Amino acid sequence: MIDFRSDTVTQPSKAMRDVMYNAPVGDDVYGDDPSVNQLESYACERFNFEAALYCSSGTQANLLALMAHCERGDEYICGQNAHNYKFEGGGAAVLGSIQPQPIENEKDGSLCFNKVAAAIKPDDSHFANTRLLSLENTIGGKVLPLEYLAQARDFVNTHNLALHLDGARAFNAAAELNVDITAITKHFDSVSICLSKGLGAPIGSLLLGSQELINKARRWRKVLGGGMRQAGMLAAAGQYALENNVTRLSDDHGNARYLANKLNELNGFSVDMSNTTNMVYASYSGGNNISKIANELAQQGILISPSKQLRLVTHLDITGEDIDSFLNALSAHI
């Protein structure tokens, strides 16, 4: 199966499965799982944060961050296209009683700080208390520049806000910028890192922050049913991913560029060439229905998500040969 739907579809390698099989385990709710403890300790050193928390998903890690930063009736500001606003079930509002204040993303994925400043609520009982600015990197496959992140840090310092990063694909951003991940994460009070996308682990995300923030997040994780018992086999896969699957992310970016260039040559396809990481966005104006094309491709073992704006994602299970096979099959159906 050749699957372009997302980088969440990656399969653990044999080496990762061996690490999982042999991982020592305990009861993580009691703090007794050595593999979870090792991953959290490793993450603290790797990302230069005081504390880390292993979570079941990026959605959970983001929600825990919001609930640790904000109280009931508080507000966080984010992008209109932010995953923790648009694609996470309204969890902050439903479960945290936290009001989201979305701001329209600029074309490069950033937020205009003048617009953000205008959205900060006055100190008045009529309004929610604005506590947090949340950014996402990458966002829609686009990388926020380091200079912009430094400006964001200065902005929140000026306005007495905290700063959270949804870093589900932060390693992709670091790979594209050719910097260590800490060049990105150092600007933030909290960071979520997904282990199950391009890094190839089967499940899990990390939340990083101060000891105080992680203590609050750990309690909320338990309240939300996220306390896992013998989770060490999963945590071991996450650590393997961090230690072995980071440097190869640039291969995914190269494959995405190759796919974008070749797809742009096909009749009916127009590709957004501004994306530089592992996502290819294309519009299709050909005669055949894109859903019909997707169904025909699926019968050949090629999976895509049909939509008005087609998103194709490269990852560690997509090779250059897979891309050529996809393009040849697609050409026969358009």
C-alpha positions as CSV (number, residue, x, y, z in Angstrom):
1,M,0.0,0.0,0.0
2,I,1.3,3.5,-1.0
3,D,-0.4,5.9,1.4
4,F,-0.2,9.7,0.9
5,R,-3.0,10.6,3.2
6,S,-0.8,11.7,6.1
7,D,2.5,11.0,7.9
8,T,0.5,9.5,10.7
9,V,0.1,6.3,8.7
10,T,3.8,5.3,9.1
11,Q,4.5,1.8,10.3
12,P,7.1,1.0,13.0
13,S,10.2,-0.6,11.5
14,K,11.5,-4.0,12.6
15,A,14.2,-2.4,14.7
16,M,11.6,-0.2,16.4
17,R,9.4,-3.3,17.1
18,D,12.4,-5.1,18.6
19,V,13.0,-2.2,21.0
20,M,9.3,-2.2,21.9
21,Y,9.3,-5.9,22.5
22,N,12.2,-5.7,24.9
23,A,11.3,-2.5,26.7
24,P,11.1,-2.8,30.5
25,V,7.7,-1.7,31.8
26,G,6.0,-0.7,35.0
27,D,3.0,1.3,36.1
28,D,3.4,4.8,34.7
29,V,0.5,6.2,36.9
30,Y,2.6,5.3,39.9
31,G,5.7,6.7,38.1
32,D,7.2,3.2,38.0
33,D,7.6,2.7,34.2
34,P,11.3,2.8,33.5
35,S,10.9,3.3,29.8
36,V,8.5,6.2,30.2
37,N,10.8,7.8,32.8
38,Q,13.8,7.3,30.5
39,L,11.9,9.0,27.6
40,E,10.8,11.9,29.7
41,S,14.3,12.4,31.1
42,Y,15.8,12.1,27.6
43,A,13.3,14.7,26.3
44,C,14.2,17.2,29.0
45,E,17.8,17.1,28.0
46,R,17.2,17.0,24.3
47,F,14.8,19.9,24.3
48,N,16.3,21.8,27.3
49,F,13.2,21.9,29.4
50,E,12.7,21.3,33.1
51,A,10.1,18.6,32.7
52,A,8.4,16.4,30.2
53,L,5.2,14.4,30.0
54,Y,4.5,11.4,27.7
55,C,1.0,11.7,26.2
56,S,-1.2,9.4,24.1
57,S,-1.5,11.9,21.2
58,G,-0.7,15.4,20.0
59,T,-4.3,16.4,20.6
60,Q,-4.0,15.4,24.2
61,A,-0.6,17.1,24.6
62,N,-2.0,20.4,23.2
63,L,-5.1,20.2,25.4
64,L,-3.1,19.5,28.5
65,A,-0.9,22.5,27.7
66,L,-3.9,24.8,27.3
67,M,-5.5,23.5,30.5
68,A,-2.2,23.9,32.4
69,H,-1.7,27.5,31.2
70,C,-5.3,28.6,31.5
71,E,-8.1,28.5,34.0
72,R,-11.8,28.3,33.4
73,G,-12.9,31.5,31.6
74,D,-9.5,32.3,30.3
75,E,-8.6,32.7,26.6
76,Y,-5.9,31.6,24.2
77,I,-5.1,33.2,20.9
78,C,-4.2,31.1,17.9
79,G,-4.4,30.9,14.1
80,Q,-7.7,30.3,12.3
81,N,-6.0,27.3,10.8
82,A,-4.4,26.1,14.0
83,H,-4.8,22.4,14.6
84,N,-5.7,22.9,18.3
85,Y,-8.5,25.2,17.2
86,K,-9.8,23.7,14.0
87,F,-9.1,20.0,14.2
88,E,-9.1,18.9,17.8
89,G,-12.8,18.8,18.5
90,G,-13.1,22.1,20.4
91,G,-11.4,20.3,23.4
92,A,-10.2,23.5,25.0
93,A,-13.7,24.9,25.2
94,V,-15.5,21.6,25.8
95,L,-13.2,20.2,28.5
96,G,-11.2,23.2,29.7
97,S,-13.8,26.0,29.6
98,I,-11.1,27.9,27.8
99,Q,-12.2,30.4,25.1
100,P,-10.3,30.2,21.8
101,Q,-9.7,33.5,19.9
102,P,-8.7,32.7,16.4
103,I,-6.8,35.1,14.2
104,E,-6.6,34.8,10.4
105,N,-3.3,33.2,9.4
106,E,-1.2,35.1,6.9
107,K,-0.3,33.3,3.6
108,D,3.0,32.2,5.2
109,G,1.2,30.6,8.1
110,S,2.2,33.3,10.6
111,L,0.0,35.6,12.7
112,C,0.2,39.3,12.4
113,F,1.2,40.6,15.8
114,N,-0.8,43.8,15.3
115,K,-3.9,41.7,14.8
116,V,-3.0,39.6,17.8
117,A,-2.5,42.7,20.0
118,A,-5.9,44.0,18.9
119,A,-7.5,40.7,20.1
120,I,-6.0,40.8,23.6
121,K,-8.9,41.5,25.9
122,P,-8.8,44.4,28.4
123,D,-8.7,43.8,32.1
124,D,-12.5,44.0,32.5
125,S,-15.0,41.6,34.0
126,H,-16.9,41.6,30.7
127,F,-14.2,39.7,28.9
128,A,-12.3,36.4,29.1
129,N,-8.7,36.8,30.5
130,T,-6.2,36.5,27.6
131,R,-3.4,34.2,28.9
132,L,-1.7,32.5,26.0
133,L,-0.6,32.8,22.4
134,S,-0.4,29.4,20.6
135,L,1.7,29.0,17.4
136,E,2.1,26.0,15.1
137,N,5.3,25.0,13.3
138,T,5.1,23.7,10.7
139,I,1.6,24.9,9.8
140,G,0.2,23.5,6.6
141,G,3.6,22.4,5.7
142,K,5.1,25.9,5.9
143,V,7.9,26.8,8.3
144,L,7.8,29.8,10.6
145,P,11.2,31.6,10.4
146,L,13.4,31.8,13.5
147,E,13.3,35.6,13.4
148,Y,9.5,35.4,13.6
149,L,9.7,33.1,16.6
150,A,12.0,35.5,18.4
151,Q,9.5,38.3,17.7
152,A,6.8,36.2,19.1
153,R,8.8,35.8,22.3
154,D,9.3,39.6,22.6
155,F,5.6,40.1,21.9
156,V,4.3,37.8,24.6
157,N,6.8,39.3,27.1
158,T,5.5,42.7,26.3
159,H,1.9,41.7,26.7
160,N,2.4,39.4,29.7
161,L,1.3,36.2,27.9
162,A,2.6,32.7,27.8
163,L,3.7,31.1,24.5
164,H,2.9,27.5,23.4
165,L,4.1,25.7,20.4
166,D,2.1,23.0,18.7
167,G,5.3,21.3,17.4
168,A,3.7,18.3,15.8
169,R,6.1,18.7,12.9
170,A,8.7,20.9,14.6
171,F,11.4,18.6,13.6
172,N,10.4,19.1,9.9
173,A,10.8,22.8,10.5
174,A,14.2,22.3,12.0
175,A,15.3,20.0,9.2
176,E,14.2,22.6,6.6
177,L,16.0,25.4,8.4
178,N,19.0,23.2,9.0
179,V,19.1,24.0,12.7
180,D,18.9,22.0,15.9
181,I,15.3,21.7,17.3
182,T,16.3,23.8,20.3
183,A,16.7,26.8,18.0
184,I,12.9,26.6,17.6
185,T,11.8,25.4,21.0
186,K,13.8,27.8,23.1
187,H,11.4,30.6,22.5
188,F,8.4,28.8,24.1
189,D,7.0,28.2,27.5
190,S,5.6,24.9,26.5
191,V,6.0,22.6,23.4
192,S,4.2,19.6,22.2
193,I,6.2,17.2,20.0
194,C,4.4,14.4,18.1
195,L,6.3,11.1,17.8
196,S,3.9,9.3,15.5
197,K,4.1,11.4,12.4
198,G,7.3,11.7,10.4
199,L,9.3,10.3,13.2
200,G,7.6,7.0,12.7
201,A,6.5,5.9,16.2
202,P,3.1,4.1,16.3
203,I,1.7,6.4,19.0
204,G,2.5,9.2,21.4
205,S,3.5,12.8,21.9
206,L,5.6,14.7,24.4
207,L,4.6,17.9,26.3
208,L,7.5,19.9,27.6
209,G,7.6,22.9,30.0
210,S,8.4,24.0,33.4
211,Q,8.1,21.6,36.3
212,E,5.1,23.5,37.6
213,L,3.3,23.4,34.3
214,I,4.0,19.7,33.8
215,N,2.8,18.9,37.3
216,K,-0.5,20.6,36.4
217,A,-0.6,18.8,33.0
218,R,0.0,15.4,34.6
219,R,-2.9,15.9,36.9
220,W,-5.2,16.9,34.0
221,R,-3.9,13.9,32.0
222,K,-5.2,11.7,34.8
223,V,-8.5,13.6,35.0
224,L,-9.0,13.2,31.3
225,G,-8.4,9.4,31.4
226,G,-4.9,9.7,29.9
227,G,-3.0,7.9,32.6
228,M,-1.5,4.8,31.0
229,R,-0.2,1.9,32.9
230,Q,2.5,-0.3,31.2
231,A,3.2,2.3,28.6
232,G,6.9,1.6,28.3
233,M,6.6,-0.3,25.1
234,L,5.1,2.7,23.4
235,A,7.5,5.2,25.1
236,A,10.5,3.0,23.9
237,A,9.3,3.4,20.3
238,G,9.1,7.2,20.8
239,Q,12.7,7.3,22.1
240,Y,13.9,5.1,19.2
241,A,12.2,7.6,16.9
242,L,13.9,10.6,18.4
243,E,17.3,8.9,18.3
244,N,17.1,7.4,14.8
245,N,14.5,9.0,12.6
246,V,15.2,12.7,12.8
247,T,18.0,13.2,10.3
248,R,16.1,11.3,7.6
249,L,13.3,13.9,7.5
250,S,15.1,15.8,4.8
251,D,14.6,12.8,2.6
252,D,10.8,13.3,2.9
253,H,11.2,17.0,2.0
254,G,13.2,16.0,-1.1
255,N,10.5,13.5,-2.1
256,A,7.8,16.1,-1.6
257,R,9.6,18.6,-3.8
258,Y,10.0,15.9,-6.5
259,L,6.3,15.0,-6.2
260,A,5.3,18.7,-6.4
261,N,7.4,19.4,-9.5
262,K,6.1,16.3,-11.3
263,L,2.5,16.7,-10.3
264,N,2.6,20.3,-11.5
265,E,3.4,19.0,-15.0
266,L,0.2,17.0,-15.2
267,N,-2.8,18.4,-17.0
268,G,-5.4,19.8,-14.6
269,F,-3.1,20.1,-11.6
270,S,-1.9,23.3,-10.1
271,V,0.5,22.9,-7.1
272,D,1.3,25.4,-4.4
273,M,5.1,25.5,-4.6
274,S,5.5,27.6,-1.5
275,N,5.5,24.5,0.8
276,T,9.0,23.3,1.5
277,T,8.6,20.4,3.9
278,N,6.7,17.1,3.5
279,M,3.3,18.3,2.3
280,V,2.2,18.9,-1.3
281,Y,-1.0,20.9,-1.8
282,A,-2.6,20.9,-5.3
283,S,-5.8,21.9,-6.9
284,Y,-7.4,19.8,-9.6
285,S,-9.5,21.2,-12.4
286,G,-9.5,18.2,-14.8
287,G,-12.5,16.5,-16.2
288,N,-12.7,13.5,-13.9
289,N,-14.1,13.7,-10.4
290,I,-11.3,13.6,-7.9
291,S,-13.2,11.3,-5.6
292,K,-13.7,8.8,-8.5
293,I,-9.9,9.1,-9.2
294,A,-9.2,8.4,-5.6
295,N,-11.4,5.3,-5.6
296,E,-9.7,4.0,-8.7
297,L,-6.2,4.6,-7.2
298,A,-7.3,2.8,-4.0
299,Q,-8.0,-0.3,-6.1
300,Q,-4.4,-0.2,-7.2
301,G,-3.1,0.1,-3.6
302,I,-2.6,3.9,-3.6
303,L,-4.4,6.0,-1.0
304,I,-5.0,9.7,-1.2
305,S,-7.6,12.0,0.5
306,P,-9.8,13.5,-2.2
307,S,-10.8,17.1,-1.6
308,K,-11.0,20.4,-3.5
309,Q,-7.5,21.1,-2.4
310,L,-5.6,17.8,-2.5
311,R,-3.0,17.2,0.2
312,L,-0.3,14.6,-0.4
313,V,2.1,13.9,2.5
314,T,5.5,12.2,2.1
315,H,7.0,10.2,5.0
316,L,9.4,7.4,5.8
317,D,7.2,4.7,4.1
318,I,7.1,6.7,0.8
319,T,10.0,6.2,-1.6
320,G,10.9,7.9,-4.9
321,E,9.7,4.7,-6.7
322,D,6.4,5.0,-4.9
323,I,6.0,8.5,-6.1
324,D,6.7,7.4,-9.7
325,S,4.2,4.6,-9.4
326,F,1.6,7.1,-8.1
327,L,2.2,9.6,-10.9
328,N,2.0,6.9,-13.5
329,A,-1.3,5.5,-12.1
330,L,-2.7,9.1,-11.7
331,S,-1.9,9.9,-15.3
332,A,-3.9,7.0,-16.5
333,H,-7.0,8.2,-14.6
334,I,-7.1,12.0,-15.2
